[in-house]
Amino acid sequence: MAEILKLQCSICHREYAPDEVQYTCIDCGEVGTLDVLYDYEALRASVSRDRLESSNDHTLWRYRELLPLGSRAVITPLSVGMTPVYAAPRLAAELGVARAWVKDDGRNPTGSLKDRASALVVARAMEAGVKTVSTASTGNAAAALAGISASVGMAPVIFVPASAPEAKIAQLLVYGAKVVLIEGTYDQAFDLCFTICQQKGWYCRNTGINPFTVEGKKTVAFELAEQLGWQIPDVVVVSVGDGNIIAGVHKGFVDLLQLGWISRIPRLIGVQAVGSSPLVRAWKDGISARDMQPVNAETIADSISAGVPRDRAKALRAVRQTDGAFVDVTDDQILQAIPVVAQLTGVFAEPAAAAAFAGVKVAIERDFIQQSEQVAILLTGNGLKDIRRAQQSVGKPVRSAPDVESVLRALSQ
């Protein structure tokens, strides 16, 4: 295991012993999300790339020595992580860049990257003897927690805005989670979940609030680096809601740089929906995480809809420290991206994931990405998560009578 050296506030940099605080900085409150820091010198002496590459474990647990778990921790039996990376030459040609790859994290057990965070959080909960884990979510984090919990015999409590897609709500119930539909926004569900967790002593998995969500999500950067032969692309693009995924991608590359396994960190570009883009505004205007104000979030991409990004400090840091950018895309651009990504790569992405591709196009137009560069696009969720939006993105099939002449005539139209 990677022994935790300390926890550090992403705002004021106050340091805490590993067991001194559970969630966020005592001084900064919820905006002060915590970084999990390690003794990198000790890790460099005990873990090597060569040994890692010989591992027969094709899940995120191949990186267990770089994760904050005890040696006796029970890990989920589900195969989380080590999702495929595809070279995408036709996508690169469409975008006009030198090379492009897509990493299909919709291949995780419950269909999204957020399985990574839930796998680690549940493992830590079991290690600590906690019986109930809870989260608020627009769908994917909830499904991840429900599925991972079911695999180890736990039943989580999930708070979901009632506006979440029906398919995502059904997924939670199938896994046996106790689901509370909140007649309000995601941000209201988030606050209710955290308050009740503190009252009842449940372990809160909420994005950003729990510092170990980033530690699970950072494994996507580990995989991308390893799968590309440790040759890091110029740019990595990811859609952003609460900011926890881009924070995790950044943390993963930072860890690898500290270990000496990579020579540089790629520029990170975060993509938000126009109707939910507080981080875009903060980045453009030089506003700090502490001074950001909530917005009324409204977008078809429910997975990245957040009025108050909970991991905003780390998200802004990820972009600012890598000389990256935040861009925003319209819902129409997101819908258009779904079939384009599918037809050029064979990967079916939900709206929030397809937003990343739409964001690449915008970033190129704004000169944040150059034609000579190599770009990796992180596709965070499977298109089956939101069939209704996929149907909106395409036309209708042709109809025909059941005879050869009619079929040929229909095909010629």
N, C-alpha and C positions, 0 to 999 in steps of 0.2 A: 504494500500500500504506500501511497504518498502521504507521509506524515505532515499534518498541517502545522506550519510554523506559526502563523498568526492570521487573524482576520483584520482587514483594513478598510476603513470607510472610503468610498469612492469620491466623497465630497471634501471632508476635512482631513482625511488621512490619519485619523486617530486609529491606533492599533489596539487590538484586543487579543487576549489569550483564546485558544480554540474553543473553550467551554465557557467563556465569560459572557457572551451574548448569543442569543439564538437566531435573531432575524436581522435587524438593521441597527445602524449607529444610534447610540443612546443620545448623542448631542444633536444630530441632524434629523432624526426621525426617519420616516419612511423613504424620503428622497435619498438618504444616505445608505444606499445598498452596499453590501460588503464584498470585498475581494477575498478569495481564499488563496493564501500565499504559502509556498513550500520552501523547503531547504533545497534549492536547485543544485547546489554543489554536491550534496549527498545523493540526489537523484542521478546526476551525471556519473557518479561513481558506481551506482548500482543498476542502472538501466541503460541498455544500448539499443541502437537502431537495428543492428545485426540480429540480436536476440529476438527483438520484436518481430522482425520480418520472417523468422522461422516459426512463429507461433501457429498452431493449428486452430486457434480460436478465431472464428470469423464473425465475431460480434464486437460491440464496443468494449466488452470485458477483456479484449486483447491488450487494452491500455490500463488494466486494473492497477498496475504499479504507479500510474500517473493520476490515480483517482483517490479521493479521500474516503477510503473504506478500510475497516479492519480486516485482518487476515481470516477471521471467522464469519464475516458478513455473508448472509444468504442473498444470492443474486437471483434475479428473475430467470425462469427457464425459457422465456420467450427470446427469440433471436432478434435482438435490437441492435441496430447499427450495421456497419460494414455494407452500407447501401451502395449500389453501383454508380460509377462515374462513367459517362459516355462522352467520347469525342463527338463533336457535333459540327462537322464541316459545312453542312448545308445551312445550319443556323449561323455559323460564322460568315458565310457568304451573304446571307440575308442581312446581317448586321453590318457587314463591311469591315470586320476585324480580322486579325491575322489567324487566330485560333479561338475556338470556344469549346467549353465542356459544360455539361449539365450533370449535377449530382441529384439523383432521384431519391429523396428521403421519404417520398410517399410509399416506398417499399417497406417501411417499418411496420411492425405487427398491427398497429391500429391506424396506419395510414398517414402518419405525419412525423416530422422531426421531433416533436415534443415527447415521443416515447423515450428519448434519450434522457431528458430531465427526470421524467417520472421513474424510470428504472433506477436511477441513482438515489432519488429521494426516498423511494419505497425501500430500497436496500438499507439506507441509513435509518429509516424508521424501524425496520425489523431488528437491526443491530441494537437499537436503543430500547427495544421492547415496547414500542408505541403500537397501539392497537387500531387507532383511527387516524387516517390521513384525509385531508380535505383540500379542495381547491375551488377557485372561481375561474370560469372559462367561457369563451364564446363557442367552444366545441372541441377543438383539437386537444388542448391540455387536459380537458375533462375526460375525453376518450382515452387518452394516453394513461391517465391515472387509473381509470376504471379497468382498462385491459391489463395493465401491469399488476394492479392489485388482485384482480381475479386469478392471475396465474400463480399467486402465492397464498391464496385463500383469505385475502382481506376484502372488506367492503367499504369503500370510501364514501364520503359525503360530498356531493358536487353541487355547486351553486352556478346556475346558468341563466343568462337573460332569456326570457320567454321568446324573444325574436330569433334565437339561434335556429339554424336549419333543422328541419324535422329528422333528417337522416342522422345528424350528429346526436340528437337527443335520443333517438332509438338505439344508437350504438351504446350509449351509457346504460340504458335499461337492460339491454341484452347482457351486458357484463355483470349485472347485479348490483350496480351502484345505487345509493340512495340519492335521488335527484331532486333538487329544489329549484323550480323555475321561478325566477325573480321577475316580477312585472316592473322592470326598470332597465337601466343600462348595465353594461359590463362593469363599469367603474363602481356602480352601486353594489353589484353582486360581489365584487372584489372586497370592498370595505366590509360588507356584512360577513363574508367568509372569514376574514382576518379577525374581526371582533369576536365572532362566535368561537373560533379556534382558541383564542386566548382565554375565553371564559370557560370552555369545556376541557382545555388541556389537550386538544387535538394537535397533530403536527400539520402545519400549514404549508402546502406546496406552492402557494401563490407565486406567480412569476415575479422575479426581482426581490420580493420580500424574503424568500428563501434563497440564501446565497449559493446553495448547491444545485439550483436549476442551471446556472451557468456552467458549473463543473460537468454536468451531464451533457449539455449542448456543445461544449468545447470539443467533444470527441468527433464532431463532424469536420472540424478543421484538421484534427489528427489524421482522419481517414483520407481527406482530400490530398493532404501533403504526401502521405504514404502511397496512395493510388497513382499519383502523378510522378512517382519516383523521386520525391523530395525536391522536385523542380517547381517552384511556386509560381503561379500565374501572376500577371501584372495586377489584375483586378479581380476581386470576388464581389459578386452582387447578391444581395439578399433583401427580401421584403421585410418590413419593420412595422410592428404594432407597439407592443410594450417595450421593445428594445432589447429583450433578453437574448434573442437568437444572435443578433449582430454582436452583442456583448460576449456571447459564448464563442463565436467564431474568432473574435479578437483575442480572447483569453487563450484559446487553443494555440493560435499562432505565437502569442507571447511566450507560452510555456515551451513550445518547440524551439524558439529562438534562444531562450534561457538555457535549454539543454544543449544547444549547439547543433541541433539537427537540421536547421534551415538557416540560410544566410540573411534573410530579410522577411518582412511582413508585407503582404500585398496591400494595395489600397483597397479600402472597404467602401462600397457604395450601398447606402440604405435606400430602399424604395418604399414610399408611403402612398396611400390613396389620397387624392386631393381632399376628400371629405373627412380625412382623419390624418392630418399632417402637421401636428405640433412640433415634431422634431425637425422637419424641413424648415419651418419658420425660425425655430431657435438657432439652427445652424447658420442660416442665411444672415440673421440679425445679430449674431454673436451673443445670444442670451444664454445664461447659465442654467443648469438643470434646476437649481434652487429657485430661479426666478420665472420659470416657465408657468404659463397659465393654462388651465384646462380648456378644451374646445368641445363643441357638440359634434361627436363623431358620427358620421353617416357614410357608409360605403357598402357595396355588395360584397366586398372582400371581408367577411366577418372575422376571419382569423387575424386581421391586422387592424381591426377597429378598436381604438382606445383613445378616450378623451384626455387621459392623463397617463402617459407612458410610465410604467412603474420602474423600469430600469433605465430611465432617461439619462442619468449621469454617466453610466457606462456606455450607453449607445452613442452619446455625443462624444465621449472620449475616444471611442473606437474609430469614429470617422475623423475627428480632428487630429489624433495622433498619427494616423496613417496617410494624411493628406488626401482623404477620400471626399465624399460628398453625400448629401441627401438630395433626392429628387422626388417629385410627386407625379402621379399618373391618374388620369380620369378613370371612372368606372367603365366608360366605353373602351378606352385603351386596354383595360384589363380583360374585358370580354373578348376583344379582338385577339388578344394574345393567346387565349386558351387553345383554339384550333391551330394557330400558327405553330406554337410549341409542339403540339401533338403531331402535326403533319411533317415537321422538320426533324423531329427527334424520336417520335414514337412514345413519348412520355405524356401521360394525361395528368395535367396539373389543375388543382383547384384554383379559384380566383386569386387568393393571396399568393400562391406560388407563381402563377402566371404573371402577376404584377412585377416580379423580378425581371422577366424578359422585357416587358413593356418599359421598365425603368432603364434597361440597358440602352434601348433606342433613344430615350430622352437624354440619358447621360452622354451619348455620342453627339447628339444635336447640340448639347451645351458645352462640348469640348472637355468633359470630365473623363472620357475614354477616347483614346486615339486609335486610328485605323491600324496602326502597326502593333497593337497590343494583344495580349492573350487574356481571355476573360473566362472565368468560371462562374456559372449561375447556379445558385442553390435553390432547388425546387423543393419546397418544404412540406407539401401536402398533396395527397392523391385527389384527382378530379372526381372520383366517386363520392367524395365528401359532400359535394354540392351539385347534384345532377341538374337541378333546376337552372342554375346559372350556365352550366355547360349547354343545355338545350337552347338558352337564349343566344349563345354565341355562334350557333350554326343554323343553316336552313333546314327545311324538312325533306325527307326522302321522297323519291318519286313513287307514284302508285301505278299499279298495272293490273289488268285482268290476267287470269291464270292461263295465258297462251303465249307462244313464242312471238308471234307478230306484235302483240300488245307490249310485251316486255321490251322488244327491240325499239318500238316506237317511243316508249317511255324513256329509254336510255338515250335516245337521240335528241330529246328536248333540252 
